[in-house]
Every structure is written in C-alpha cells, then in structure tokens.
Amino acid sequence: MRGTIAGARPRRCRMAVTAGALALGLQTLLPAPAARAEGGTWVGTWSASPQPIWGEDFFAAAPIPRSVRDQTIRQVARISQGGDAVRVKFSNRYGAMPLVIGRAHVARAGEDGAIDAATDMALTFSGEESFTIPPGALAWSDPVALAVEDLSEIAVTTYFPEVTPLTTWHNDGRQTAYISVNGDFTGEESFEAAQTFDSRFFLSGIQVQTGDAPGSIVFLADSITDGDGSTPNGNNRWPDVLAERLVEAGSSLTVLNEGISGARVLTDQLGVNALARFNDDVLAHPHVEAMVLMMGINDIGWPDSPLTAPTEPAPSAEDIIAGYRQLIERAHMQGIRIFGATLTPFADTFAGGPLEGFYNEDKEAKRLAVNDWIRNGGAFDGVIDFDAVVRDPENPAHIRAEYDSGDHLHPNDAGYEAMANSVDLAIFGVAAD
C-alpha cells in the first residue's frame, strides 16, 4: 500500500505561477466563503460522489449487502494534499431513514486494512461521539489535530449499531472496504473482516486544514475518471497520477474526484445526472478554482443496449452539447474555470458479452460530433484531448491495445498514466519542474 508516511508535514514552496496565470487566478471567484479556522484554512483533499442503490429494474443487482447491523466498516482513502488537521464527511444523501453513527475513528492507514495505532483518533460530531444524520443530509466530523502528508492514506473506521441500509454508497471505489463481524472495532489496529468490497459506504469527503493558499480542481465525470480498469488499491486513476504531478510541481491544488462509473450528463441510473448533482458535487466544495468535465460516452452508448430500458430515447449529440452548455454556464457563474475532456474511443466495447450493443457506427459518429464541439466550440476554458492520447493511430475508433483494460472502453494503469501525463499543468496555473 503506497503513501502512508509518518511524521509532520514538511513546509515548502508550493506553487510556481506565471504572470498570466496569476492574473487569471485573481479573476477567479470562490464559490463559497473561505472556511477559516485558527491555524489555517480548510480545503477538500479527497472525495467520492455518493450514489443511490440502483433499482431492481436494472440488469444487475448491486453487489453489496442490503444492510449492516452492529458492525464496523473500515475504509481507506488516499488524499491529494496534506495538512495539520483533518475532518471527515459522511453522506446520507439517498437514505430513506436516519443514519446512526455509533462511533467513528480516523488514523493513518497501515497495510491490508490495519491502521497506525499510534495515530488513531476518535471523531466527534458537534461534540458528540454518536450522531444521527437525517435522510438526505450529510454531516462533517469535528476537526482532529492529525498531521497528514501529501499523497498519504487515511483510514476511517465507523461503527453502525443499528440496522443500517446501505443506500448511499459509491460503487466503483477501487479500494477495499472491510466490514467486520458483529461488534465495535473502531479503535482496533486490525479486525476480522467478515466481508470486503471495492466500494465506499457513506464516506464521501475529507478536508485538511492548511496554512497554504488553498485551491481545488474538481473532476465531474464517469467511469474513466472513477478508475474502472485500474488496479484496485493501486491509486492509479488518472486524477491520482495528476495529483502526484501537482505535488511534484510544488502546487497546493487539491484533487477531488467526483467520477461515477456509469454516470451520464442527462439521465439517471447508476448515479443521478450531471446537471442534478452539480451543486452537491462541485459547488459545495470550498475554494474550487477549476473543474474538468469528462462525461457523455454513457449518454451515447447506453441506449439500445441491455443497460437501459428499450423505450429510453437516445440523446442526440446536440442534446449532450446542450447539457455541457448548462454546466459551463453554471461553473462560470461561480467564477470556476471549466475544462472539457474529449471522449475516448469505444469501438467493440463489451463485444461478445451480455452488454453488447453499447457501440455501433451511429454512436461513433455521435462521439465524433461531440468531440468536435469540445475541441472547437469555444465554450470551455480549455480542452484536454484524451481521445488523441489513447486512440489507436491506425484505427482511431479503437483504444490503443497497450492502453486497453480488456473491455475496449476503459484504460488500464498504463493508459491512465498516459492520460494524466498528457495534461499541461499550465492550464491550472502551475509551472511544472
């Protein structure tokens, strides 16, 4: 497991900015007032967008238990930037009943679900050890003075004493969550896991307190940003690699991955549509300086495939572009720069399997039309051309073989690394070393 680093966070020069980028930064308005506390400023350093459990009309059941009771869940998250104190967000966004947190702890992560016991700290909520989150609501823990390093892993361990339906989750976590046998193990260095899942449960955000001038980049996206196809527990999603590059360049910008596998711009299913979750998943973060939008391939591919009801109408390229325009306008209203990422190749996606039908030539024409608008429409503040990075130069409707995870849609670790390394940090006002 990478990135668990003991000791105090080093102080260093954090960001190199050109004169033009500085001028651009001065024009950027924060979407919310600075959340200041004694000793520094709070900024998001990790996130996972909450999803509702999909209905029984979907082609496959959600691969998790319906509920837990008198059980402990330990979850590990690799943060992007470190700080001198930590607080944690739990979401009951899609819960139909109150969510009772009996006890919660935070610590630096160890190996294989263990923690660094010397760093373990109990969390409170409004001064209370136990807290109840109403349906549709969220709760931030009180701050704890836990110093954490850039790119380090944090373990959050939560005890649920009552019957707790797992209705608010993040499906494609790419990180092992450990569900215990019966009992409260929040303060234990390790415990017996009755079950493990590569998903997130209720945990949706981590903030750190920092003395640096904070700023965040939010990635509103689908499975190719969520990391489908990457190695579980490897932190190899392309935003993970980009976070590493930002740290190496001395930037204090944090990375907030709000990708949902299966997400669409216009339609719900594995998560609510992008227009519906924009406020919660982008604007609710403090100090957002920029966002990257990479979504639309599922709007194109899902219709006329087993993923959707046969009667669901297929959106046109113009429909998807109209959704983009709405998101761009809402970002600009809040002074947030928004960058468009082109849709990557998907020829033969899921071919020969139960989800065949995701790709056809008409859908490919729609992808090309959307990409043409992203590149040339002039509405985004800049373009990240991932299509050009991962496509096969001999057959541009296909992903390069060396970047293909095997389903002809999602990149593998090498593909995600290539994507992240192709991003010019200067668009975020950062001068690379």
Backbone torsions as a table, in degrees:
resi	resn	phi	psi	omega
1	MET	NA	129.9	-171.3
2	ARG	-93.2	151.5	160.6
3	GLY	89.5	3.7	177.4
4	THR	-83.4	109.2	-170.3
5	ILE	-125.0	125.6	179.1
6	ALA	-86.2	161.4	173.4
7	GLY	103.9	171.9	-178.1
8	ALA	-73.7	153.8	-178.9
9	ARG	-75.3	128.9	-178.9
10	PRO	-70.2	149.0	174.2
11	ARG	-97.5	135.9	-178.1
12	ARG	-158.9	169.1	172.8
13	CYS	-67.6	126.0	-166.3
14	ARG	-101.9	-24.0	-170.5
15	MET	-154.4	132.6	174.2
16	ALA	-107.5	128.1	-172.3
17	VAL	-131.7	134.1	175.3
18	THR	-75.3	164.4	-179.6
19	ALA	-62.0	-40.2	179.7
20	GLY	-65.8	-40.6	179.6
21	ALA	-67.2	-35.9	178.3
22	LEU	-63.3	-42.5	178.5
23	ALA	-61.7	-40.8	178.5
24	LEU	-64.5	-41.0	-179.9
25	GLY	-63.3	-36.3	179.7
26	LEU	-66.5	-21.8	179.0
27	GLN	-85.4	-9.7	-175.0
28	THR	-84.2	123.0	179.6
29	LEU	-93.8	140.3	176.1
30	LEU	-72.3	142.3	179.6
31	PRO	-75.1	-13.9	179.6
32	ALA	-150.0	157.5	178.5
33	PRO	-60.2	149.9	178.3
34	ALA	-62.4	130.7	-179.5
35	ALA	-90.4	88.1	-172.4
36	ARG	-97.6	142.5	174.2
37	ALA	-136.8	166.3	-178.9
38	GLU	-57.1	125.4	176.9
39	GLY	96.9	-4.4	179.7
40	GLY	160.7	-166.5	-175.7
41	THR	-123.0	143.9	179.3
42	TRP	-91.0	135.4	179.5
43	VAL	-144.9	145.1	175.9
44	GLY	-68.4	136.9	179.2
45	THR	-122.7	-9.8	178.3
46	TRP	-159.6	146.8	177.1
47	SER	-154.5	158.2	172.2
48	ALA	-145.7	120.5	-173.7
49	SER	-69.1	127.5	177.3
50	PRO	-66.0	146.7	176.5
51	GLN	-127.5	151.4	169.3
52	PRO	-82.5	153.0	170.8
53	ILE	-65.1	130.1	-178.3
54	TRP	-75.6	156.3	-172.5
55	GLY	-76.1	171.3	-178.7
56	GLU	-70.5	-12.0	178.1
57	ASP	-79.5	-8.6	177.6
58	PHE	-75.7	157.3	-170.9
59	PHE	-69.1	-19.5	-179.1
60	ALA	-138.3	145.5	178.0
61	ALA	-75.4	153.0	175.3
62	ALA	-64.1	131.3	-171.1
63	PRO	-85.2	46.7	-179.3
64	ILE	-139.4	164.1	175.8
65	PRO	-63.1	157.3	177.2
66	ARG	-70.5	-31.8	-176.9
67	SER	-161.7	167.2	168.9
68	VAL	-124.6	158.9	176.9
69	ARG	-154.0	130.9	-177.9
70	ASP	51.5	48.6	-178.9
71	GLN	-137.9	158.6	-178.7
72	THR	-114.3	137.7	176.0
73	ILE	-119.8	126.9	175.3
74	ARG	-110.6	129.1	-178.0
75	GLN	-129.5	142.1	-177.0
76	VAL	-114.6	137.2	178.2
77	ALA	-135.7	133.3	173.2
78	ARG	-90.7	119.1	-179.6
79	ILE	-80.5	164.3	179.5
80	SER	-92.8	-50.5	178.6
81	GLN	-120.5	146.8	-179.1
82	GLY	-90.6	-178.8	-179.6
83	GLY	-170.9	-174.4	-174.5
84	ASP	-100.1	-8.6	177.3
85	ALA	-153.4	161.2	-173.0
86	VAL	-135.4	146.1	164.4
87	ARG	-142.0	156.8	-166.3
88	VAL	-127.5	142.1	179.6
89	LYS	-109.0	133.9	171.9
90	PHE	-117.0	138.2	-176.3
91	SER	-117.5	133.7	170.4
92	ASN	-116.5	35.8	-172.4
93	ARG	-54.6	-39.1	-175.4
94	TYR	-111.1	15.9	178.1
95	GLY	-77.8	143.7	176.4
96	ALA	-98.3	-5.2	179.9
97	MET	-140.4	161.6	-179.9
98	PRO	-59.3	143.3	177.9
99	LEU	-100.5	115.6	-178.0
100	VAL	-97.8	115.0	172.5
101	ILE	-96.0	112.3	-178.8
102	GLY	-75.5	-39.2	179.9
103	ARG	-164.1	149.1	177.7
104	ALA	-145.7	143.7	178.5
105	HIS	-130.8	159.2	174.3
106	VAL	-135.4	144.4	-179.7
107	ALA	-158.3	165.0	167.8
108	ARG	-68.4	140.1	-176.2
109	ALA	-77.6	147.1	170.6
110	GLY	-105.2	-145.9	-178.5
111	GLU	-99.3	142.7	169.3
112	ASP	53.8	44.6	175.6
113	GLY	88.0	-1.2	175.9
114	ALA	-85.5	167.6	177.1
115	ILE	-122.9	162.9	168.2
116	ASP	-79.6	98.3	-171.0
117	ALA	-59.5	-29.0	-179.3
118	ALA	-66.6	-17.9	-178.8
119	THR	-104.5	0.3	-174.4
120	ASP	-66.1	132.9	-179.5
121	MET	-138.3	137.5	176.0
122	ALA	-75.3	142.2	175.3
123	LEU	-98.3	147.0	171.2
124	THR	-123.6	164.3	-179.1
125	PHE	-131.5	111.4	-174.0
126	SER	53.6	37.3	177.3
127	GLY	84.5	-3.2	-176.3
128	GLU	-108.3	143.1	178.9
129	GLU	-69.9	-38.9	177.8
130	SER	-106.5	145.0	-176.4
131	PHE	-148.8	145.7	178.7
132	THR	-114.6	124.0	-179.6
133	ILE	-100.0	121.3	-178.9
134	PRO	-64.5	161.1	176.1
135	PRO	-57.1	135.2	178.3
136	GLY	81.5	-1.7	-173.8
137	ALA	-106.0	178.1	174.9
138	LEU	-136.2	167.5	176.7
139	ALA	-144.1	135.5	171.1
140	TRP	-97.5	137.0	173.0
141	SER	-69.6	162.4	169.5
142	ASP	-69.2	153.2	-179.9
143	PRO	-66.1	148.6	170.2
144	VAL	-126.2	145.0	-175.8
145	ALA	-83.7	69.7	177.8
146	LEU	-111.8	111.8	178.2
147	ALA	-76.8	129.2	-178.6
148	VAL	-130.5	145.3	-176.8
149	GLU	-86.9	158.1	168.8
150	ASP	-54.2	139.1	173.8
151	LEU	61.4	23.6	177.9
152	SER	-93.8	164.0	-178.3
153	GLU	-104.5	134.2	-178.6
154	ILE	-115.9	137.2	175.9
155	ALA	-106.3	130.6	176.2
156	VAL	-115.6	122.1	-175.4
157	THR	-118.7	126.0	-170.5
158	THR	-130.4	134.9	178.0
159	TYR	-105.3	129.4	179.8
160	PHE	-114.4	102.5	-173.3
161	PRO	-76.8	-25.4	-174.6
162	GLU	-108.0	171.3	174.1
163	VAL	-59.7	119.8	-172.6
164	THR	-126.7	98.1	176.4
165	PRO	-61.9	134.2	-178.7
166	LEU	-86.2	69.9	-173.5
167	THR	-95.1	-18.1	177.2
168	THR	-119.0	113.3	-172.6
169	TRP	-149.2	176.5	170.9
170	HIS	-129.8	111.4	-168.5
171	ASN	-60.4	-60.5	-169.1
172	ASP	-93.9	69.6	-175.8
173	GLY	-72.8	-25.3	-176.7
174	ARG	55.8	24.3	-179.6
175	GLN	-148.2	135.7	-175.1
176	THR	-71.9	128.4	169.5
177	ALA	-105.5	136.4	-173.9
178	TYR	-109.3	119.2	178.0
179	ILE	-106.6	125.7	-171.1
180	SER	-81.6	169.4	160.4
181	VAL	-67.0	-179.5	-177.5
182	ASN	-62.4	136.8	175.7
183	GLY	134.6	164.8	178.0
184	ASP	-98.4	111.5	-178.5
185	PHE	-119.5	25.5	-171.6
186	THR	-60.4	-33.6	-177.7
187	GLY	-97.0	5.2	-176.8
188	GLU	-81.8	143.4	177.1
189	GLU	-62.1	-39.1	174.8
190	SER	-151.6	163.0	178.0
191	PHE	-151.4	164.0	178.8
192	GLU	-73.2	125.8	178.6
193	ALA	-93.1	121.0	175.2
194	ALA	-74.6	-31.8	180.0
195	GLN	-148.7	153.0	171.9
196	THR	-131.1	147.1	-180.0
197	PHE	-144.0	148.3	175.4
198	ASP	-91.0	50.9	-177.9
199	SER	-135.4	168.8	176.4
200	ARG	-110.3	144.9	179.2
201	PHE	-128.4	109.4	175.3
202	PHE	70.2	-30.5	179.4
203	LEU	-71.6	120.6	-174.2
204	SER	-133.8	-4.6	179.4
205	GLY	-166.9	150.6	173.5
206	ILE	-135.1	131.8	173.3
207	GLN	-115.3	152.9	173.2
208	VAL	-124.2	153.8	174.3
209	GLN	-98.1	128.6	-174.5
210	THR	-138.5	149.6	174.4
211	GLY	-86.3	-9.1	178.0
212	ASP	-74.5	160.9	172.7
213	ALA	-71.4	111.5	-170.3
214	PRO	-86.3	158.2	173.1
215	GLY	-167.5	150.3	-176.7
216	SER	-127.7	150.6	167.7
217	ILE	-113.1	125.7	179.4
218	VAL	-104.9	136.4	179.8
219	PHE	-111.6	103.9	178.6
220	LEU	-95.7	112.6	-163.1
221	ALA	-163.8	-172.0	-177.2
222	ASP	-115.9	-152.0	-171.3
223	SER	-65.3	-26.3	-177.7
224	ILE	-73.0	-19.3	171.0
225	THR	-96.6	-31.3	176.0
226	ASP	-64.4	-21.9	173.5
227	GLY	101.8	14.2	177.7
228	ASP	-55.8	130.6	-177.1
229	GLY	98.6	-14.3	177.7
230	SER	-85.3	164.9	-177.7
231	THR	-72.9	123.8	177.5
232	PRO	-56.8	142.0	-179.9
233	ASN	65.3	10.4	-178.9
234	GLY	-96.5	-13.7	-176.9
235	ASN	53.4	50.8	-177.5
236	ASN	-111.9	14.4	172.7
237	ARG	-62.4	155.0	-177.1
238	TRP	-64.4	-34.3	174.1
239	PRO	-65.2	-29.1	175.1
240	ASP	-62.4	-45.7	179.8
241	VAL	-66.5	-37.5	177.3
242	LEU	-64.1	-38.5	177.1
243	ALA	-60.1	-40.4	177.3
244	GLU	-62.1	-42.2	179.4
245	ARG	-63.9	-39.6	179.7
246	LEU	-64.2	-42.3	177.9
247	VAL	-63.4	-44.7	179.7
248	GLU	-61.4	-31.4	-179.7
249	ALA	-82.7	-1.5	179.6
250	GLY	80.7	17.9	-180.0
251	SER	-84.3	147.2	174.0
252	SER	-95.9	5.7	179.3
253	LEU	-66.6	132.5	175.9
254	THR	-94.0	159.7	-177.9
255	VAL	-115.7	122.8	-179.3
256	LEU	-120.2	105.4	-175.8
257	ASN	-88.5	107.6	177.5
258	GLU	-109.3	36.7	174.3
259	GLY	-78.6	144.5	174.0
260	ILE	-130.3	123.0	177.6
261	SER	-62.5	126.8	-177.2
262	GLY	90.7	-0.4	-175.6
263	ALA	-66.4	149.0	178.2
264	ARG	-130.5	158.2	179.1
265	VAL	-71.7	-40.9	-166.3
266	LEU	-112.7	-15.2	-169.0
267	THR	-134.9	147.5	177.5
268	ASP	-86.1	162.3	163.5
269	GLN	174.2	-81.9	178.4
270	LEU	-77.7	-12.2	172.8
271	GLY	-164.4	162.1	178.9
272	VAL	-70.7	159.1	-175.0
273	ASN	-63.4	159.3	-173.8
274	ALA	-61.2	-37.3	-179.6
275	LEU	-65.8	-32.5	-178.6
276	ALA	-76.8	-32.1	-176.1
277	ARG	-99.0	4.9	-175.8
278	PHE	-60.9	-43.9	-178.2
279	ASN	-63.3	-48.0	-176.8
280	ASP	-70.6	-38.1	-170.6
281	ASP	-96.7	-9.7	177.2
282	VAL	-125.1	-62.7	-170.5
283	LEU	-69.5	-24.0	-179.3
284	ALA	-71.4	-16.2	177.6
285	HIS	-78.0	137.4	174.4
286	PRO	-77.1	152.4	170.1
287	HIS	63.6	33.1	177.2
288	VAL	-75.2	118.7	178.2
289	GLU	-96.4	-29.7	-176.5
290	ALA	-154.9	160.6	173.4
291	MET	-141.0	155.6	175.5
292	VAL	-119.5	128.6	177.6
293	LEU	-106.9	118.7	174.5
294	MET	-135.8	91.2	-176.1
295	MET	-158.7	148.6	178.6
296	GLY	141.6	-23.2	-177.7
297	ILE	-66.1	-31.0	177.7
298	ASN	-76.3	-31.6	172.9
299	ASP	-59.8	-36.5	-179.2
300	ILE	-78.8	-45.2	-170.1
301	GLY	-84.0	-31.6	-174.4
302	TRP	-64.4	-47.3	-177.6
303	PRO	-56.1	143.8	-179.5
304	ASP	64.2	27.3	173.8
305	SER	-130.7	166.6	-179.5
306	PRO	-62.9	-10.4	-178.9
307	LEU	-71.7	-20.0	-174.9
308	THR	-129.8	162.4	174.1
309	ALA	-64.9	144.6	-176.9
310	PRO	-59.6	-23.5	-175.7
311	THR	-88.1	-3.9	-177.9
312	GLU	-69.0	125.1	-179.0
313	PRO	-71.2	145.8	178.0
314	ALA	-84.9	128.0	176.8
315	PRO	-72.0	149.9	174.0
316	SER	-82.6	168.5	173.2
317	ALA	-58.4	-38.0	179.8
318	GLU	-65.2	-35.0	177.1
319	ASP	-63.8	-45.1	179.9
320	ILE	-63.9	-42.6	179.1
321	ILE	-62.9	-38.0	176.7
322	ALA	-61.8	-37.9	174.7
323	GLY	-64.0	-42.6	175.5
324	TYR	-56.8	-46.1	-177.8
325	ARG	-58.5	-39.2	178.1
326	GLN	-63.0	-44.9	-179.2
327	LEU	-66.3	-39.9	177.9
328	ILE	-61.2	-45.8	-178.6
329	GLU	-63.4	-42.1	-179.0
330	ARG	-67.7	-36.0	175.4
331	ALA	-64.9	-45.6	-177.8
332	HIS	-66.1	-31.5	176.1
333	MET	-59.0	-29.0	-178.5
334	GLN	-101.6	11.3	178.0
335	GLY	72.7	22.9	-178.4
336	ILE	-100.0	126.5	173.6
337	ARG	-74.2	139.0	-176.8
338	ILE	-127.1	126.3	-178.0
339	PHE	-110.2	135.7	178.9
340	GLY	-96.8	132.3	175.6
341	ALA	-104.8	131.5	-178.8
342	THR	-67.7	153.8	-179.2
343	LEU	-81.2	130.1	-173.9
344	THR	-81.8	161.6	-175.4
345	PRO	-61.4	151.0	-178.8
346	PHE	-145.4	22.3	178.3
347	ALA	-57.9	135.0	178.2
348	ASP	67.7	17.7	176.3
349	THR	-56.0	129.1	177.4
350	PHE	60.7	18.7	-177.9
351	ALA	-60.8	135.8	178.6
352	GLY	81.4	-0.6	-179.9
353	GLY	-113.0	-176.7	-176.7
354	PRO	-67.0	-16.3	-179.7
355	LEU	-102.6	15.8	178.2
356	GLU	-58.7	140.8	-174.1
357	GLY	117.9	-8.1	178.3
358	PHE	-64.8	-31.8	-177.6
359	TYR	-118.1	141.0	162.3
360	ASN	-154.7	175.3	-173.8
361	GLU	-67.6	-32.6	176.4
362	ASP	-65.2	-39.0	177.6
363	LYS	-67.7	-36.6	176.6
364	GLU	-62.3	-40.9	177.8
365	ALA	-61.7	-36.1	178.6
366	LYS	-67.5	-41.8	177.5
367	ARG	-60.0	-44.4	-179.4
368	LEU	-63.6	-36.7	178.6
369	ALA	-67.2	-41.6	177.9
370	VAL	-64.6	-44.6	179.3
371	ASN	-62.7	-37.7	177.9
372	ASP	-60.7	-39.4	179.6
373	TRP	-70.8	-40.5	177.9
374	ILE	-58.0	-44.5	-176.9
375	ARG	-72.7	-38.3	-166.4
376	ASN	-119.8	-3.4	-177.2
377	GLY	-72.2	-23.1	176.5
378	GLY	77.2	7.2	-177.2
379	ALA	-88.5	-33.2	177.2
380	PHE	-74.9	157.6	176.6
381	ASP	-77.6	-10.2	177.5
382	GLY	177.6	167.2	-175.5
383	VAL	-126.2	135.8	171.7
384	ILE	-111.0	112.0	-168.4
385	ASP	-95.2	76.6	-180.0
386	PHE	-70.6	-27.4	175.4
387	ASP	-56.7	-45.2	-179.2
388	ALA	-66.1	-28.1	-177.2
389	VAL	-75.1	-44.1	-168.5
390	VAL	-104.5	-7.4	-177.1
391	ARG	-74.4	151.5	176.0
392	ASP	-74.9	118.4	-176.8
393	PRO	-62.5	-24.0	178.8
394	GLU	-86.1	-18.7	-177.6
395	ASN	-151.2	78.5	-166.8
396	PRO	-66.9	-7.9	173.0
397	ALA	-78.3	-10.8	-176.7
398	HIS	-109.8	148.2	170.7
399	ILE	-73.8	146.0	177.8
400	ARG	-58.1	139.8	-176.1
401	ALA	-59.0	-38.2	-177.2
402	GLU	-73.2	-11.3	178.0
403	TYR	-107.6	-0.7	-172.5
404	ASP	-87.1	125.3	177.3
405	SER	-72.3	-14.5	178.5
406	GLY	126.2	-18.5	179.8
407	ASP	-100.3	0.9	177.1
408	HIS	71.1	13.7	176.8
409	LEU	-125.6	-51.8	-173.8
410	HIS	-92.4	134.6	174.5
411	PRO	-67.9	161.7	170.4
412	ASN	-93.8	-171.8	-178.8
413	ASP	-56.9	-42.3	-179.5
414	ALA	-64.6	-38.0	178.2
415	GLY	-65.6	-43.6	178.7
416	TYR	-64.5	-37.7	177.8
417	GLU	-64.4	-41.7	178.6
418	ALA	-63.2	-39.8	178.0
419	MET	-61.2	-50.4	-177.6
420	ALA	-62.7	-40.2	-177.9
421	ASN	-71.0	-17.5	179.5
422	SER	-80.8	-14.8	-175.7
423	VAL	-74.7	127.0	176.6
424	ASP	-79.6	110.7	-177.3
425	LEU	-62.0	-18.2	-179.5
426	ALA	-62.6	-25.2	179.2
427	ILE	-66.3	-21.7	176.8
428	PHE	-97.9	10.2	-179.9
429	GLY	78.0	22.7	-176.8
430	VAL	-114.2	130.6	175.6
431	ALA	-95.5	115.7	-179.4
432	ALA	-69.3	150.2	176.9
433	ASP	-65.2	NA	NA
